[in-house]
Amino acid sequence: MGAAYAAQRNDDAGPSAHVAVSRLSPWLRHRLLTEDEVIAAAHKAHGPGLSKKFVQEVLWRTYWKGWLEQRPRVWQDYQADLASLLPGTADEVATVAAGRTGIACMDAWASELVETGYLHNHARMWFASIWCFTLRLPWQCGADLFLRHLRDADAASNTLSWRWVGGLQTRGKHYVARAENIARFTGGRFNPVGELNEAPAPLPPTTLEPLKPLAFPSAPPAGKVALLLHEDDLLPETLPLGPSHVVAIGGFASPAARSPLGCPSLAADWTNGALTDGLRRASHHFNVPARRITDIARWAEATACKIVVTPYAPVGWTADRLTTIEGQLAARGIRLHRILRPWDYDRWPHAKAGFFAFSEAVSHAEFNTSKTQVSIEPD
Ligand SMILES: Cc1cc2nc3c(=O)[nH]c(=O)nc-3n(C[C@H](O)[C@H](O)[C@H](O)COP(=O)(O)OP(=O)(O)OC[C@H]3O[C@@H](n4cnc5c(N)ncnc54)[C@H](O)[C@@H]3O)c2cc1C
């Protein structure tokens, strides 16, 4: 997290040698660890100066979430485009996923992705760039391949990083993978000289919706509640529940909902295991039995609670599912109340434009919310 990270974080030394990066993303993505925890650990170990680069990278996660939260149509459009593009690209996508493009670095990264559920950040950038500009495949299908296989699969970081590589996030600025850069940062493992399109145009621009105002939930309700855990936030011990008194706990995870093509077992098992772990800790923490549930409305009714609280899920497949669940609960006279963490409440509003403005703003802001309670007005 300190000087070594800043100096070597771009080196992709291969699947068995990712020693200069943390590989914490599956834990951060599922909030088994929170951003503030890892940033505090980095500050403690190295001080704010030497850990600055690492902290900046962690803030990218917060930034992408806040950005997508204010432009949810980007996620909806991605899903709609994907549904129409997948049938016509199935053979090409299968060729890349099977590591049979004939471009040695692409084939190795595809194998690493499928076999380990992880890729180094630099490899993700090169992979996405070669996918879009050399193989000329639709970015949405590449983003889908990542979502299906990554253990850290995340709607915001993935969709927006693919758009960033294509030049859709920062208008006209695309990321071009170059043989020389790949050779340098892979320590000469690969040198695809003459194999890549190194002078592509960015992808054709798309129109962005106007910023959608953030609609934050009100303070947690008082009294008895049922707690519904999900894969986007599995650290119930630090959820700012205020006066809510948890009397029942259930949880769900829908890894297959990441993609119309589902989710292979390596990544799905990881998510399901994370949910099991979250439920076990929640049960211990609140001293209430906890279990995985499929029929959420029926479970909620059986708890006799009029309110189900759940961690806020940012734009993505879990949030989509929660919208459906909210309707089913409402039909039974039960309210779904989302709990937003102060970290998100404080920082997401700053994710309106580019990352560097965001990072400046959140690094220098004095936030009023405490670590445990979101202090906002009720609805
Ligand atoms: C095309 C593409 C797709 C991506 N898809 C995902 C995804 O689905 N899920 C996901 O979590 N990340 C995604 N990323 C971001 C990034 O590649 C991973 O978070 C990072 O490589 C995880 O490895 P690490 O934990 O070893 O990172 P480290 O280098 O150790 O970084 C520490 C932490 O900072 C955060 N972070 C680092 N780089 C980024 C970044 N560029 N964007 C957002 N957060 C970052 C992560 O939480 C990470 O765990 C994608 C990047 C690209 C270019």
The ligand as an SDF file (V2000), in Angstrom:
LIG
                    3D

 53 58  0  0  0  0  0  0  0  0999 V2000
  -11.7810   -2.9310  -18.2860 C   0  0  0  0  0  0  0  0  0  0  0  0
  -11.7480   -2.9420  -16.7860 C   0  0  0  0  0  0  0  0  0  0  0  0
  -12.7180   -3.6340  -16.0820 C   0  0  0  0  0  0  0  0  0  0  0  0
  -12.7240   -3.6210  -14.6770 C   0  0  0  0  0  0  0  0  0  0  0  0
  -13.7090   -4.3180  -14.0180 N   0  0  0  0  0  0  0  0  0  0  0  0
  -13.7350   -4.2970  -12.6640 C   0  0  0  0  0  0  0  0  0  0  0  0
  -14.7530   -4.9990  -11.9440 C   0  0  0  0  0  0  0  0  0  0  0  0
  -15.6660   -5.6140  -12.5080 O   0  0  0  0  0  0  0  0  0  0  0  0
  -14.6960   -4.9710  -10.5920 N   0  0  0  0  0  0  0  0  0  0  0  0
  -13.7290   -4.2850   -9.9150 C   0  0  0  0  0  0  0  0  0  0  0  0
  -13.7330   -4.3100   -8.6840 O   0  0  0  0  0  0  0  0  0  0  0  0
  -12.7840   -3.5890  -10.5700 N   0  0  0  0  0  0  0  0  0  0  0  0
  -12.7490   -3.5770  -11.9240 C   0  0  0  0  0  0  0  0  0  0  0  0
  -11.7600   -2.8830  -12.5860 N   0  0  0  0  0  0  0  0  0  0  0  0
  -10.8550   -2.0360  -11.8040 C   0  0  0  0  0  0  0  0  0  0  0  0
   -9.5160   -2.6610  -11.3960 C   0  0  0  0  0  0  0  0  0  0  0  0
   -8.9090   -3.2780  -12.4830 O   0  0  0  0  0  0  0  0  0  0  0  0
   -9.6350   -3.6660  -10.2500 C   0  0  0  0  0  0  0  0  0  0  0  0
  -10.3860   -3.1270   -9.1760 O   0  0  0  0  0  0  0  0  0  0  0  0
   -8.2590   -4.0330   -9.7210 C   0  0  0  0  0  0  0  0  0  0  0  0
   -7.4440   -4.5130  -10.7500 O   0  0  0  0  0  0  0  0  0  0  0  0
   -8.3900   -5.0580   -8.6290 C   0  0  0  0  0  0  0  0  0  0  0  0
   -7.1390   -5.6040   -8.2860 O   0  0  0  0  0  0  0  0  0  0  0  0
   -6.4510   -5.2800   -6.9000 P   0  0  0  0  0  0  0  0  0  0  0  0
   -7.4100   -5.4500   -5.7900 O   0  0  0  0  0  0  0  0  0  0  0  0
   -5.1960   -6.1070   -6.8530 O   0  0  0  0  0  0  0  0  0  0  0  0
   -6.1200   -3.7450   -7.0930 O   0  0  0  0  0  0  0  0  0  0  0  0
   -5.0930   -2.7870   -6.3610 P   0  0  0  0  0  0  0  0  0  0  0  0
   -4.2060   -2.2240   -7.4090 O   0  0  0  0  0  0  0  0  0  0  0  0
   -4.4470   -3.4330   -5.2080 O   0  0  0  0  0  0  0  0  0  0  0  0
   -6.0150   -1.5730   -5.9050 O   0  0  0  0  0  0  0  0  0  0  0  0
   -6.5860   -1.5030   -4.6060 C   0  0  0  0  0  0  0  0  0  0  0  0
   -8.0800   -1.3500   -4.7300 C   0  0  0  0  0  0  0  0  0  0  0  0
   -8.3970   -0.1260   -5.3800 O   0  0  0  0  0  0  0  0  0  0  0  0
   -9.5420   -0.2890   -6.2280 C   0  0  0  0  0  0  0  0  0  0  0  0
   -9.1430   -0.0560   -7.6150 N   0  0  0  0  0  0  0  0  0  0  0  0
   -7.9140   -0.1610   -8.1530 C   0  0  0  0  0  0  0  0  0  0  0  0
   -7.9270    0.1960   -9.4500 N   0  0  0  0  0  0  0  0  0  0  0  0
   -9.2020    0.5290   -9.7230 C   0  0  0  0  0  0  0  0  0  0  0  0
   -9.8730    0.9810  -10.9080 C   0  0  0  0  0  0  0  0  0  0  0  0
   -9.2120    1.1970  -12.0430 N   0  0  0  0  0  0  0  0  0  0  0  0
  -11.2030    1.2060  -10.8480 N   0  0  0  0  0  0  0  0  0  0  0  0
  -11.8780    1.0200   -9.6870 C   0  0  0  0  0  0  0  0  0  0  0  0
  -11.3060    0.6070   -8.5360 N   0  0  0  0  0  0  0  0  0  0  0  0
   -9.9840    0.3590   -8.5680 C   0  0  0  0  0  0  0  0  0  0  0  0
  -10.0110   -1.7260   -6.0250 C   0  0  0  0  0  0  0  0  0  0  0  0
  -10.9760   -1.7330   -5.0040 O   0  0  0  0  0  0  0  0  0  0  0  0
   -8.7580   -2.4320   -5.5690 C   0  0  0  0  0  0  0  0  0  0  0  0
   -9.0000   -3.5700   -4.8170 O   0  0  0  0  0  0  0  0  0  0  0  0
  -11.7350   -2.8800  -13.9880 C   0  0  0  0  0  0  0  0  0  0  0  0
  -10.7510   -2.1940  -14.7040 C   0  0  0  0  0  0  0  0  0  0  0  0
  -10.7520   -2.2370  -16.0840 C   0  0  0  0  0  0  0  0  0  0  0  0
   -9.6820   -1.4790  -16.8230 C   0  0  0  0  0  0  0  0  0  0  0  0
  1  2  1  0
  2  3  1  0
  2 52  2  0
  3  4  2  0
  4  5  1  0
  4 50  1  0
  5  6  2  0
  6  7  1  0
  6 13  1  0
  7  8  2  0
  7  9  1  0
  9 10  1  0
 10 11  2  0
 10 12  1  0
 12 13  2  0
 13 14  1  0
 14 15  1  0
 14 50  1  0
 15 16  1  0
 16 17  1  0
 16 18  1  0
 18 19  1  0
 18 20  1  0
 20 21  1  0
 20 22  1  0
 22 23  1  0
 23 24  1  0
 24 25  2  0
 24 26  1  0
 24 27  1  0
 27 28  1  0
 28 29  2  0
 28 30  1  0
 28 31  1  0
 31 32  1  0
 32 33  1  0
 33 34  1  0
 33 48  1  0
 34 35  1  0
 35 36  1  0
 35 46  1  0
 36 37  1  0
 36 45  1  0
 37 38  2  0
 38 39  1  0
 39 40  1  0
 39 45  2  0
 40 41  1  0
 40 42  2  0
 42 43  1  0
 43 44  2  0
 44 45  1  0
 46 47  1  0
 46 48  1  0
 48 49  1  0
 50 51  2  0
 51 52  1  0
 52 53  1  0
M  END
$$$$
